[in-house]
């Protein structure tokens, strides 16, 4: 898996407020989003 740190790793708070954008990102890029909580990987 190739991870683009700027686009593929997001805090849970960002995903909560931008859920639609994140779903579009996953659908367009066919890559997973890595979710963090307080800076730690979940």
Secondary structure as the mmCIF struct_conf table of DSSP 4:
data_model
#
loop_
_struct_conf.conf_type_id
_struct_conf.id
_struct_conf.beg_label_comp_id
_struct_conf.beg_label_asym_id
_struct_conf.beg_label_seq_id
_struct_conf.end_label_comp_id
_struct_conf.end_label_asym_id
_struct_conf.end_label_seq_id
HELX_RH_AL_P HELX_RH_AL_P1 UNK A 5 UNK A 8
STRN STRN1 UNK A 9 UNK A 11
HELX_RH_AL_P HELX_RH_AL_P2 UNK A 12 UNK A 17
HELX_RH_AL_P HELX_RH_AL_P3 UNK A 19 UNK A 29
STRN STRN2 UNK A 34 UNK A 37
TURN_TY1_P TURN_TY1_P1 UNK A 38 UNK A 39
STRN STRN3 UNK A 40 UNK A 41
#
